[in-house]
């Protein structure tokens, strides 16, 4: 059970709602984005940061995804 419930998608501004829809499309959930959305400035800054890492990172995307899956498994996260 989460300590903070994610916000319902209908309570989000258009920019964050779009991020959540994209997250749902890519990984099947937007719970973390909707939780961070309790502070819109934080969720938008985090999205900018993640975008920069994805564009300018040097790790192969396949390796990066395998690492994400491994971390999720180690943390019993339904990724």
Secondary structure, DSSP 8 states (H G I E B T S, - for coil): --SS----GGGS-HHHHHHHHHHHHHHS--HHHHHHTTSHHHHHHHHHHHHHHHHH--S-HHHHHHHHHHHHHHTT---
